Amino acid sequence: MKKTAIIAGASGLVGRELISVLIADPGYEKIIVLVRTRIEGRDSESKFHQIVTDWNPEQLEQALRGELKQADVFCALGTTIKKAGTQEQFREVDYEYPLILGNLAKKYGARQFLVVSAMGAKRDSKFFYSRVKGDLEHGLSKLGLRTLRIFRPSLLLGDREEFRFGEKAGAVAAKAFSFLMAGGLRKYRPISAQRVAAGMAEAAKQKPESIRIYESHQI
């Protein structure tokens, strides 16, 4: 049976790679992306469909209610404090929006929900970013989704739309010393967004599980 994939966060590092990976996968007949602004240049692809949303729950439910049954939902939503402006707005994108989508996935019978979290996600972390990711994992785990797959990548490598000096410098340093990250340190090696997307697509083909967490070195 041909499948439907729904991608949130399609304009980000992992989301952009997911589009390419899933469009090339013959197992999917429809790829639906949730965007704030339409992606140009891909509408000629027969599998590709866009839903423009501001994440209003009622509007999104109306748009997705007929698409979610047995769908694979990929959530790669994420922002930065700098881009979001405030911690509250950051939490809205990284926590509230994924939970809106998770609730709809549960309500309308999605086959599975695959989400990009982060290494170190923990509800009681002293770091705000890690706390939000920990809260997200906890919130999704309580929804009763048929299958929840959580991916915790380390530093993501790839071509971002915006330049982040600190992140770029960290990526260069991490790549230079990655050969030292062996054994228990393997999970700290930087990982490409393409590898994360490919890992998510591969995991989606595995047998159903209630909850599965993939640490960075397992992706």
Secondary structure as UniProt FT lines:
FT   STRAND          3..8
FT   TURN            10..11
FT   HELIX           13..23
FT   TURN            26..27
FT   STRAND          28..35
FT   TURN            40..41
FT   TURN            43..44
FT   TURN            46..47
FT   STRAND          48..52
FT   HELIX           57..64
FT   TURN            65..67
FT   TURN            69..70
FT   STRAND          72..75
FT   HELIX           81..84
FT   HELIX           87..91
FT   HELIX           92..96
FT   HELIX           97..107
FT   TURN            108..109
FT   STRAND          112..116
FT   TURN            119..120
FT   TURN            123..124
FT   HELIX           128..141
FT   TURN            142..144
FT   STRAND          148..152
FT   STRAND          156..157
FT   HELIX           165..177
FT   HELIX           178..180
FT   HELIX           183..188
FT   STRAND          191..192
FT   HELIX           193..203
FT   TURN            204..205
FT   STRAND          211..215
FT   HELIX           216..218
//
